[in-house]
Amino acid sequence: MDLKGKRILLGVTGSIAAYKSATLIRLLCKAGAEVQVIMTPSASDFITPLTLATLSKKPVLTSFFDKETGSWHNHVELGLWADLFVIAPLTASTLSKCAQGIADNLLIATYLSARCSVMLAPAMDLDMYQHPSVKSNLEALKKYNNILLDPETGELASGLVGQGRMMEPEGIIQHIFDFFAPKGKFLGKKVLITMGPTQEAIDPVRFLSNHSSGKMGLALAQAFQHQGAEVFVVSGPVDLKLEDKGFHISRVSTAAEMYREAQALHGQMDIVVFAAAVVDFVPLTVSSEKIKKQEESLLLKLTKNIDIAQELGKRKRSGQFHVGFALETTRGEEHAKEKLQKKNLDLVVLNLANEEGVGFRYDTNRVKIFHAQGKVRQTDLLPKTTVAEIILSEINPS
């Protein structure tokens, strides 16, 4: 399987099995993955950072900051960067710290900050592995939805024979392939997502726009992809890396450009999600030259912009599923229900821009989901990645 575009954090801890990490890195890179290694302080007693840096083609991170340069290794950014965090080998000590939240090194701090799934490959002597405290910690990590790769049975470093050997790199990478393999209820479905803002020119240097970051659209695109869909994204100007995610990408600026791209794709799609924040009004005329500050005030005449969801709603064929968004400040439910009817939507997602942590630019959201059939579901304030999963659970493709 190809792992091209996948970002893998590899945590290496102080175990004799750390030598296997070199092979795992080689296999991951050969499959096209981008690998960033984090080592615990004791891991370098078993394998050198130079070896792993050479194989991964990235500097190995071992501490919160570089003592020579003072540069900070941001554990939060690392946790957001990764598509999957693999800790192999996982010692009893690191296992305990993960379970108890003891962030005394960069690896554990990154683990506690990670938004992605975490895969753990324990490695320890058989008596340690069978100890009640270790078993309890393993159960705790299972409850945290971590993916545990059971150690293998064989000869151990102590000379004893039993369960505790870290799974071989070939086995670990097969589990990684399986993790990224398309699966879920949207397998084989084609999904179109519009996202981000639009920019409507006033003159050659100015435009009308809004604060949309595209984060909700990206979370939805990744959730659909993880559940097996082929994802097509038409994005307005956003400061997000999209090209390495495995989507079909069209980048646009104006609503007219977004409509043209979405219309061209619409007929092939099973599901269409209108998550873009399209500017509602555009200048009636666009100045060919920069408008000078000659007067105390400026009268700007605007006209209604194209409503992409409404226009494509007129073309919705039998079996297609349309999802819209409503960002409101007042009378939210009323406006959301109006959009359901007016734009021929199957589902509309309401969020209120005047609530803290909700809407544009935040990593969190609180939404209320309205179905055309009348069903309503409301979420708490949650990460947008979690909200995306909830929205997908409300979509029933034909």
NURO-144679 format. One record per residue (C-alpha): residue number from 1; x, y negated, z. Coordinates in pm, 1 decimal. Each point is the difference from the previous one (the first is absolute). Layout:
N
PT   pos          u          v          w
PT   NUM          X          Y          Z
...
//
This chain:
398
PT   pos          u          v          w
PT     1        0.0        0.0        0.0
PT     2      106.0     -358.7      -64.2
PT     3       41.5     -231.3      301.2
PT     4       82.3     -301.0     -216.1
PT     5     -100.6     -322.6      172.9
PT     6      -48.4      166.2      340.2
PT     7      175.3     -157.2      297.2
PT     8      121.3      245.1      260.8
PT     9      137.7      -94.6      340.9
PT    10      217.6      282.6      127.9
PT    11       71.6        7.4      371.9
PT    12      301.4      207.3      103.2
PT    13       56.8       87.6      366.3
PT    14      279.0      158.4      204.7
PT    15      -28.3      366.1      -91.3
PT    16      235.0      251.2     -158.5
PT    17     -268.9       26.0     -269.7
PT    18       84.0     -356.1     -109.3
PT    19      228.9      147.8     -266.9
PT    20     -317.0      113.7     -182.0
PT    21     -107.1     -362.9      -35.6
PT    22      266.6      -49.4     -265.4
PT    23     -160.2      267.1     -217.7
PT    24     -346.2     -142.1       63.0
PT    25      113.7     -346.4     -112.6
PT    26      151.9      147.0     -315.7
PT    27     -325.1      182.5      -82.2
PT    28     -211.9     -309.5       66.4
PT    29      217.1     -224.1     -217.3
PT    30        7.8      263.0     -275.9
PT    31     -383.4       -7.0        3.0
PT    32        6.5     -377.6      -47.1
PT    33      -73.7     -116.2      354.1
PT    34      154.4     -308.3      158.8
PT    35      149.8      108.6      333.0
PT    36       90.1     -214.9      298.9
PT    37      175.5      180.8      285.6
PT    38      -27.4      -94.2      366.7
PT    39      226.6      183.2      247.4
PT    40      -16.7       17.4      376.9
PT    41      326.0      -91.7      176.1
PT    42       79.2      366.7       73.7
PT    43      -68.4      118.8     -356.7
PT    44      337.6     -132.8     -118.4
PT    45      167.6      257.6      228.2
PT    46     -127.2      267.2     -240.2
PT    47       15.0     -169.2     -342.9
PT    48      151.1     -330.5     -105.9
PT    49     -207.8     -296.5     -114.4
PT    50      240.7      -29.0     -295.3
PT    51     -107.1      341.3     -130.3
PT    52     -370.0      -82.9       14.1
PT    53       51.6     -352.9     -137.6
PT    54      190.9      141.4     -295.1
PT    55     -277.3      247.9      -79.2
PT    56     -288.8     -244.1       50.8
PT    57      181.6     -292.6     -166.3
PT    58     -117.0     -223.8      285.4
PT    59      172.3     -110.1      320.9
PT    60      -98.0      222.2      290.2
PT    61     -168.6     -183.9      289.1
PT    62      100.2       97.0      353.2
PT    63      -79.9     -297.5      222.1
PT    64     -235.4     -295.5       30.4
PT    65      258.7     -241.7     -137.7
PT    66      345.9       -8.2     -155.0
PT    67      247.4     -104.8      272.4
PT    68      238.2     -151.3     -254.1
PT    69     -244.0     -206.6     -206.6
PT    70     -287.5      -34.7      245.2
PT    71     -250.9      107.0     -268.4
PT    72     -313.6      154.6      145.9
PT    73     -132.8      335.6     -117.8
PT    74     -372.1      -71.9       14.2
PT    75     -176.0      315.5      120.3
PT    76     -341.9     -147.6      -86.5
PT    77       98.4      -61.4     -362.2
PT    78      148.3      349.5      -21.5
PT    79     -325.7      147.8      129.3
PT    80     -196.8     -195.1     -261.3
PT    81      243.8       80.3     -283.0
PT    82      -30.4      377.9       13.6
PT    83     -253.1      226.0     -168.9
PT    84      107.3      284.8      229.7
PT    85      223.5       19.8      308.3
PT    86      180.4      333.1       41.8
PT    87      195.9       76.2      316.7
PT    88      223.3      298.0      -69.0
PT    89      144.9      127.9      220.5
PT    90     -224.2      -91.1      293.4
PT    91      169.5       73.0      334.3
PT    92     -179.5       58.4      330.2
PT    93      124.8     -341.0      118.3
PT    94     -135.2     -193.3     -299.1
PT    95     -320.3      205.1       13.6
PT    96      -53.2     -109.7      360.7
PT    97       62.5     -365.5      -83.4
PT    98     -242.4       11.2     -293.4
PT    99     -267.9      157.1      218.1
PT   100       51.4     -245.9      286.7
PT   101       70.2     -312.9     -206.5
PT   102      349.7      -59.6      137.3
PT   103      150.7     -234.8     -258.4
PT   104      364.2       -2.1      109.8
PT   105      146.1       31.7     -350.7
PT   106      -78.2     -116.2     -353.3
PT   107     -142.0      334.3     -111.9
PT   108     -261.9       13.7      277.1
PT   109      -92.5     -368.5      -40.5
PT   110      -54.4       60.8     -371.5
PT   111     -204.8      312.8       73.9
PT   112     -228.4     -200.9      229.4
PT   113      -37.5     -270.8     -266.7
PT   114      -57.4      230.1     -298.9
PT   115     -331.3      -38.2     -184.5
PT   116       76.8      298.5     -223.4
PT   117      -32.6      370.8       78.8
PT   118      279.0      160.3      203.0
PT   119      141.8      347.4      -65.8
PT   120      204.1      166.6      274.2
PT   121      239.7      296.1      -27.2
PT   122       98.2      118.7      351.0
PT   123      340.0      158.8       61.7
PT   124      101.0      140.7      337.6
PT   125       91.2      319.4      182.0
PT   126     -279.0      254.1       46.9
PT   127      -35.1      -49.8      378.3
PT   128      -20.0     -377.6      -45.4
PT   129     -258.3       40.1     -274.2
PT   130     -213.6      223.3      222.9
PT   131       24.6     -223.0      308.2
PT   132     -339.2     -130.3      119.1
PT   133      114.2     -364.3      -12.7
PT   134      107.6       37.6     -363.3
PT   135     -324.4      175.3      -89.6
PT   136     -195.4     -278.5      169.4
PT   137      189.5     -266.3     -194.8
PT   138      -56.2      185.7     -327.5
PT   139     -372.8       14.3       70.4
PT   140        0.2     -374.0       72.7
PT   141      159.7      -74.1     -337.6
PT   142     -256.4      220.5     -173.9
PT   143     -272.6     -208.9      162.3
PT   144      172.3     -308.6     -145.2
PT   145      -54.5      158.8     -344.7
PT   146      369.0       64.8      -55.1
PT   147       82.5      285.4     -237.4
PT   148      201.3      269.7      179.7
PT   149      218.0      240.6     -197.6
PT   150       38.6      309.5      217.1
PT   151      362.1      104.6       51.0
PT   152      116.3      326.8     -147.0
PT   153      112.7      315.4      179.0
PT   154      363.7       98.2      -32.7
PT   155      344.0      -27.6      152.6
PT   156       41.9     -318.2      205.4
PT   157      307.9     -203.8       91.7
PT   158       -0.8      159.9      345.9
PT   159       42.5      343.3     -154.0
PT   160     -352.1      101.0       97.4
PT   161     -255.8      109.3     -257.7
PT   162     -349.3     -145.0        3.9
PT   163     -221.1     -289.0     -108.2
PT   164      163.5     -341.9        1.7
PT   165      197.1      -33.5     -325.2
PT   166      -96.7     -311.4     -191.5
PT   167     -189.1       81.8     -317.1
PT   168      235.2       19.1     -296.3
PT   169       17.8     -312.2     -221.7
PT   170     -159.2      189.2     -290.0
PT   171     -299.6       75.3      221.3
PT   172      -24.0     -357.3      129.1
PT   173        1.5     -152.0     -346.9
PT   174     -272.5      241.2     -109.1
PT   175     -214.5     -132.9      286.4
PT   176       81.6     -353.6     -119.5
PT   177     -105.3       95.3     -354.6
PT   178     -323.7      142.5      141.5
PT   179      -58.5     -318.2      202.7
PT   180       19.9     -220.6     -309.0
PT   181     -181.7      239.9     -231.9
PT   182     -333.5     -140.9     -120.4
PT   183     -284.9      127.9      214.5
PT   184     -330.6     -106.6      144.0
PT   185     -351.3      -74.8     -116.1
PT   186      118.3     -245.3     -267.2
PT   187      222.8      251.5     -177.3
PT   188      -29.5      -58.3     -375.3
PT   189     -196.5     -324.3       39.5
PT   190      103.4     -322.9     -169.0
PT   191      -23.4     -306.2      224.8
PT   192       29.1     -365.6      -98.8
PT   193       80.3     -255.9      271.1
PT   194       12.5     -375.2      -48.3
PT   195      197.6     -172.9      273.4
PT   196      166.1     -321.5      110.6
PT   197      -97.0     -357.8      -85.5
PT   198      -37.0     -169.4     -334.8
PT   199      164.2     -330.7      -91.9
PT   200     -191.8     -249.7     -211.6
PT   201      208.4     -282.1     -151.1
PT   202      -76.7     -368.2       58.9
PT   203      302.2     -123.4     -193.4
PT   204      338.4      156.8      -96.5
PT   205      123.1        2.7      363.8
PT   206     -311.9       33.1      218.9
PT   207     -273.9      256.3       40.7
PT   208     -300.6       98.5      211.6
PT   209       34.1      323.0      198.0
PT   210      -57.0      154.5      343.7
PT   211      190.9      176.6      277.2
PT   212      -56.3      359.7     -114.3
PT   213      311.1      213.7       53.6
PT   214     -117.4      317.3     -176.3
PT   215       70.3      210.7      310.4
PT   216     -350.0      149.3       15.3
PT   217        9.9       85.7     -369.7
PT   218      339.0      165.9       37.1
PT   219     -120.1      201.4      301.0
PT   220     -298.1      122.3     -204.6
PT   221      218.2       86.8     -299.7
PT   222      236.4      205.7      216.7
PT   223     -288.8      174.0      176.3
PT   224     -160.1      100.0     -332.2
PT   225      333.8      117.7     -133.1
PT   226       65.6      208.5      311.2
PT   227     -338.0      168.0      -51.5
PT   228       84.1      100.1     -355.7
PT   229     -130.2     -285.7     -214.4
PT   230      172.8     -153.1     -299.7
PT   231       10.0     -366.9       96.7
PT   232      -12.2     -302.3     -232.1
PT   233       72.4     -335.8      164.6
PT   234      -73.8     -341.5     -150.3
PT   235      168.2     -246.5      233.2
PT   236        6.8     -373.6       26.4
PT   237      317.4     -173.0      124.0
PT   238      105.0      178.2      319.9
PT   239      328.2       33.0      186.9
PT   240      -19.9      380.0       10.6
PT   241      208.4      267.0     -169.8
PT   242     -242.5      197.7     -213.8
PT   243      205.5      136.6     -286.3
PT   244      170.1      277.0      200.1
PT   245     -320.6      142.6      150.4
PT   246     -106.6      224.0     -287.0
PT   247     -298.5     -214.3     -105.4
PT   248      -84.2     -125.2     -347.4
PT   249       65.0     -372.3       49.1
PT   250     -130.7     -306.3     -183.1
PT   251      108.8     -334.3      146.2
PT   252     -208.9     -304.6      -86.1
PT   253      -44.9     -358.8      114.9
PT   254     -345.6     -126.7      -94.9
PT   255     -347.6      146.4       41.1
PT   256      -36.2       12.9     -378.7
PT   257      316.4      210.2      -25.5
PT   258     -116.8      225.4      283.2
PT   259     -337.0       48.2     -166.7
PT   260      160.4       83.6     -334.9
PT   261      225.1      266.8      155.1
PT   262     -275.7      145.3      220.3
PT   263     -249.9        7.5     -286.7
PT   264      245.5      192.2     -219.0
PT   265       37.1      268.0      269.5
PT   266     -352.7        4.1      140.8
PT   267     -157.3      252.7     -235.5
PT   268      255.3      271.4       92.3
PT   269      -40.5      -39.2      375.9
PT   270     -191.1      215.9      246.8
PT   271       29.9     -254.6      283.3
PT   272       52.2     -377.1      -16.6
PT   273       93.3     -205.3      307.2
PT   274      -27.5     -377.7      -30.1
PT   275      238.1     -101.3      280.6
PT   276      141.6     -309.6     -174.2
PT   277      -76.3     -346.8      137.4
PT   278      -94.0     -166.0     -327.1
PT   279      -11.0     -381.1       10.8
PT   280     -368.8      -94.0      -27.9
PT   281       43.7     -330.6     -183.5
PT   282      248.5     -112.0     -266.4
PT   283       82.5     -346.5     -135.1
PT   284     -231.8      -99.8     -283.9
PT   285      306.4     -127.8     -186.2
PT   286      370.3       67.7       56.6
PT   287      234.4     -292.4      -39.0
PT   288      282.1       60.5     -248.6
PT   289      227.1     -222.7      209.3
PT   290       65.9      -26.7      370.7
PT   291     -264.9     -216.2      164.7
PT   292      168.0     -304.0      157.6
PT   293      -86.4     -156.9      335.6
PT   294     -133.7     -319.8     -152.5
PT   295     -322.2      -31.7      198.2
PT   296      -94.1       41.0      366.6
PT   297     -236.0      282.7      -91.2
PT   298      -39.5      254.2     -276.3
PT   299     -327.7      132.1     -133.3
PT   300       41.7      359.2     -112.2
PT   301     -292.5      144.8     -192.6
PT   302      -45.2      374.1       48.8
PT   303     -211.3      262.2     -169.5
PT   304     -101.1      349.5      113.6
PT   305      259.6      269.4      -71.7
PT   306      -74.1      340.4     -147.8
PT   307     -137.3      250.6      254.6
PT   308      192.9      315.1      -85.2
PT   309     -198.0      234.7      226.3
PT   310     -331.2     -130.1     -133.0
PT   311      102.8       20.8     -365.5
PT   312      137.9      352.9       29.9
PT   313     -300.6       95.0      212.5
PT   314     -213.6      -58.8     -310.8
PT   315      214.6      257.0     -182.9
PT   316        0.1      262.2      278.0
PT   317      -79.6      338.5     -147.7
PT   318     -170.5      290.7      168.9
PT   319      235.6      171.3      241.5
PT   320      226.7     -299.2       56.8
PT   321       39.3     -126.0      356.7
PT   322       53.0     -374.8       58.1
PT   323      133.3     -146.1      326.6
PT   324       -0.4     -373.5       71.5
PT   325      131.0     -223.1      277.9
PT   326     -168.3     -293.7      172.1
PT   327      217.7     -240.8      197.6
PT   328     -234.4     -235.9      181.5
PT   329       -3.7     -250.1      285.6
PT   330     -376.3      -25.2       60.3
PT   331     -306.2      217.1      -73.3
PT   332      234.1      283.8      -87.8
PT   333     -250.2      284.8       -4.4
PT   334     -245.4     -196.9     -210.2
PT   335      261.7      -86.6     -261.6
PT   336      141.4      353.9       -4.9
PT   337     -342.0      151.6      -66.2
PT   338      -63.3     -255.1     -274.6
PT   339      323.7      105.1     -170.4
PT   340     -105.6      365.2        9.7
PT   341     -300.0      -78.9     -216.9
PT   342      133.2     -285.5     -211.0
PT   343      320.9      179.6     -102.3
PT   344     -142.5      352.6      -29.8
PT   345      232.7      134.9      270.9
PT   346      -23.0      334.1      177.0
PT   347      188.9     -129.9      301.5
PT   348       99.1     -342.3      131.3
PT   349      261.2      -62.7      269.2
PT   350      -58.8     -308.1      216.5
PT   351      266.1     -178.1      203.2
PT   352      -29.9     -335.9      173.7
PT   353      283.3     -243.7      -68.0
PT   354      -56.0     -194.7      323.8
PT   355       77.9      301.9      222.2
PT   356      349.1       38.6      143.8
PT   357      207.0      267.0     -175.3
PT   358     -251.0       39.1     -284.8
PT   359       26.6      -72.0     -371.8
PT   360      276.0     -169.6     -195.3
PT   361      370.3       56.2       81.5
PT   362      -57.2      212.0      313.4
PT   363      115.0      361.3       26.0
PT   364     -327.1       75.0      181.6
PT   365     -366.0      -21.8      -90.6
PT   366     -345.4       51.7      146.2
PT   367     -268.0       85.1     -253.6
PT   368     -365.3       89.3      -32.1
PT   369      -83.4      234.3     -287.1
PT   370     -339.9      -19.2     -168.0
PT   371     -129.8      273.1     -232.7
PT   372     -252.9      -67.0     -274.1
PT   373     -218.1      268.3      164.8
PT   374       -4.3     -195.1      326.7
PT   375      262.5      182.1      207.6
PT   376      226.5     -230.2      204.8
PT   377      331.7       72.0      169.9
PT   378      209.7     -239.5      207.9
PT   379      365.4       33.7      102.7
PT   380      202.6     -142.1      287.3
PT   381      302.6     -222.0      -65.9
PT   382      241.2      248.6     -158.2
PT   383      306.4        7.8     -226.0
PT   384     -102.5      -51.4     -362.0
PT   385      142.4      343.1      -82.3
PT   386     -248.8      156.1      243.2
PT   387     -285.5     -216.9     -128.0
PT   388       81.5      119.0     -352.3
PT   389      -36.0      363.4      107.9
PT   390     -338.6      -79.6      157.8
PT   391     -119.1     -172.4     -316.9
PT   392      104.6      303.2     -206.6
PT   393     -192.9      227.8      234.5
PT   394     -316.6     -195.0      -91.9
PT   395       51.7       48.6     -376.2
PT   396     -164.5      304.0     -157.8
PT   397      128.4       49.9     -356.2
PT   398     -223.6      181.3     -246.5
//
